[in-house]
Amino acid sequence: MNLTLKIWRQKNNTDKGAFKEYKIADISEDMSFLEMLDVLNEQLSTKGEDPVHFDHDCREGICGMCSLYINGNPHGPQQTTTCQLHMRSFKDGDVITIEPWRAKAFPVLKDLVVDRSSFDRIIQAGGYVSVNTGGVPDANEIPIPKSIADLAMDAAQCIGCGACVAACKNASAMLFTSAKVSQLALLPQGQVERKIRAENMVAQMDAEGFGACTNTGACEAECPKGISITNIARMNREYFSAVLSSDTV
């Protein structure tokens, strides 16, 4: 198929940036979206032009590195990661607009690459268990109801890609943060630090400049792993419980 690509090009984080149009031909419908960009970059390199910079790593929908805003949707028209999006989702002659994530907390580094280290700092604020919870045999001996284990695993599927932030009109990171809070708050090993974890992670999220949640649900609709906004409600309960208990001490 033959396509027209309108791609955001930006030299660095201080450059104004602009869309640039490229024509690309003979693209197989069996290619992944990133493979199509690889073909484009080979052509640009052959001409001595600067290739389009974009994030990627595993290309298996696991790592969360790929982060393209395609035709007005995070990761494109399918609810999947960009690396798992295939060109059969498009038609011959289509015009495809490709942008980076747009958020104050995700500054553009170059072209389609954004700095998502704000997510790392939220995790560093409390997304872990630091107390001694024993070894693997001890964990296997702690009975956890299947319904609770399933909820924790559902939250733990978050790959930190940032599609929730890109989809949100407020650029909120509530879905990401709540998934990381929930996966630990639901399990026995996370109980000891659950209050300080919720307080610290929410505080760091706010400090990074993410917007507030107004419950539009766009984050859940676009999340490639189907993380539920019920996690946001859980995090709110965790947070207010922690704050109120701190105020009464």
Buried (B, 14 or more C-beta within 10 A) or exposed (E): BEBEBBBBBBEEEEEEBEEEEBEBEEBEEEBBBBBBBBBBBEBBEEEEEEBBBBBBEEBEBBBBBBBBBBBEBBBBEBBBBBBBBBBEBBEEEBEBBBBBBBBEBBBBBBBBBBBBEBBEBBBEBBBEBEEEBEEEEEEEEEEBEEEEEEBBEBBBBBBBBBBBBBBBEBBBBBBBBBBBBBBBBBBEBBBBBBBEBBBBBBBBBBEBBBBEBEEBBBBBBBBBBEBBBBBBEBBBEBBEBBBEEEEEE
